[in-house]
Amino acid sequence: MPNTKPVGVAYSDPELTSGTTITGATITGSTLSSPTLASPTLSGTVTLADAANLALNTSTGSKIGTAASQKLGFFNATPVIQQATTGTATGFTAGSGTAVNDDSTFTGGSGTKAYRISDIVLALKNLGLLAAS
């Protein structure tokens, strides 16, 4: 059944299916199966149920964040922008041998930006991918 109610009026229809177009309506009491959303804006908290997965297509790939200035955090860590720190030498403990020093830098074979190991550890901790304590 098409939505003929004005914007702002709650709309309930248990027969909503994939491909249904809804503009300016609040859906209550219905479950959408496989909806297609074009550029939605979400606010607040989005919760996925246990065993829910995000499936991505395989031809082009997908991004989380489309600019280096957009903030992202993992595991309740404070969201931060893309890390670009250099010169972070604190927290270094020498291992056996001297092949790598605390001022050694690495590019990862990608681009010209070089990082110290401590830069990488700091970035991973800031993103919440490594525990800080």
Secondary structure, DSSP 8 states (H G I E B T S, - for coil): ----S-TTSEE--TT--TT----S-EE-S---SS---SS----S-----TT------SSS---S-SSTTS-B-STT---B---------TT----SSSSS-TT--B-TTSSS--B-HHHHHHHHHHHTSS---
